[in-house]
Amino acid sequence: MNESPHLLHPLKGKRGLRRIANAAVYSARGLQAAWAHESAFRQEVLLSIVMLPAAIWLGTNWLERAFLIATVVLVLALEMLNSALEAAVDRVSLEMHPLAGRAKDMGSAAVLFALLLCGGTWAAALWARFS
């Protein structure tokens, strides 16, 4: 057969506006699932509701505002990726396995690095604003 493998799968091969519409639906489902099943994501979203407007006030120019906003968005994105990784690992097996544990721990560490970057960036901006 000369067809591409992705064209043989019914969920692959969509193009144009249909692909964009499907992607929007999948993204909305992902956000809804993260909100429903991940308490850390809910906490970070609630914090971002305060932090994103505060970034506009705290930043003294568009670049500072962009960095402050980007660090908050990075935390949310990595939290969702970590949750997706954990769900995929759990889907394969709930058995305790060193590789599964390593994968989950690395995902958690990625979120930790994002939180540290966010906290450090915000601390520096607050220091600069109020010192």
C-alpha positions in Angstrom: 0.0 0.0 0.0 1.4 3.5 -0.9 -0.7 5.4 1.6 0.9 7.1 4.6 0.2 5.2 7.8 -1.4 8.2 9.5 -4.1 8.3 6.7 -5.2 4.8 7.6 -6.1 5.7 11.2 -9.6 7.3 11.4 -8.4 10.0 13.9 -5.4 11.0 11.9 -5.1 12.9 8.6 -7.6 15.7 9.3 -6.6 18.9 7.7 -7.5 22.6 7.6 -10.3 24.0 9.8 -11.5 20.5 10.8 -8.0 19.8 12.3 -8.1 23.1 14.2 -11.6 22.5 15.5 -10.6 19.0 16.7 -7.5 20.4 18.3 -9.6 23.0 20.2 -12.0 20.3 21.4 -9.1 18.1 22.6 -7.5 21.0 24.4 -10.7 21.9 26.1 -11.1 18.3 27.2 -7.6 18.3 28.5 -8.2 21.5 30.6 -11.4 20.1 31.9 -9.8 16.8 32.9 -6.9 18.6 34.6 -9.3 20.7 36.5 -11.5 17.7 37.5 -8.7 15.3 38.5 -5.6 17.3 39.5 -5.7 19.3 42.7 -2.2 20.8 42.1 -3.5 22.1 38.7 -6.5 23.7 40.4 -4.3 25.4 43.0 -1.9 26.7 40.3 -4.8 28.0 38.2 -6.3 29.9 41.3 -2.8 31.4 42.0 -2.5 32.4 38.3 -5.8 34.2 38.5 -4.1 36.5 41.0 -0.6 36.5 39.5 -1.4 37.2 35.8 -3.1 40.6 36.5 -0.4 41.3 39.1 2.2 40.8 36.4 0.7 43.7 34.4 1.1 45.9 37.5 4.4 44.6 38.7 6.3 44.6 35.4 7.7 48.0 34.4 7.8 47.3 30.7 6.4 44.7 28.2 9.4 42.4 28.5 9.2 42.2 32.3 5.5 41.6 32.1 6.0 38.9 29.4 8.6 37.1 31.6 6.4 37.2 34.7 3.4 35.8 32.7 5.5 33.2 30.9 6.8 31.7 34.1 3.2 31.3 35.4 2.1 29.7 32.1 5.1 27.5 32.1 4.1 26.1 35.5 0.6 25.3 34.3 1.9 23.7 31.1 4.4 21.5 32.9 1.8 20.5 35.5 -0.5 19.3 32.7 2.4 17.4 31.0 3.3 15.8 34.4 -0.3 14.8 35.0 -0.5 13.4 31.4 2.7 11.4 32.1 1.3 10.1 35.3 -2.0 9.1 33.7 -0.2 7.3 30.9 2.1 5.4 33.3 -0.9 4.4 35.4 -2.8 3.3 32.3 -0.1 0.8 31.5 0.1 -0.6 35.1 -0.6 0.4 38.6 2.1 -2.0 39.7 5.1 -0.4 41.5 8.0 -0.4 39.0 11.3 1.4 39.2 10.9 2.8 35.7 7.4 4.0 36.3 8.5 5.7 39.5 11.5 7.3 37.7 9.2 8.7 35.0 6.8 10.1 37.6 9.6 11.5 39.7 11.2 13.2 36.7 7.9 14.8 35.7 7.5 16.1 39.2 11.0 17.5 39.1 10.2 19.3 35.9 7.3 21.0 37.7 9.6 21.8 40.6 12.1 23.5 38.3 9.3 25.6 36.7 8.0 26.6 40.2 11.5 27.6 41.3 12.0 29.6 38.1 8.6 31.3 38.6 9.3 32.0 42.3 12.8 33.4 41.5 11.5 35.6 38.7 8.7 37.0 40.8 11.0 37.5 43.8 13.4 39.4 41.6 10.6 41.6 40.2 9.2 42.3 43.6 12.7 43.1 44.9 13.3 45.5 42.0 10.0 47.1 42.5 10.1 47.7 46.2 13.8 48.2 47.0 
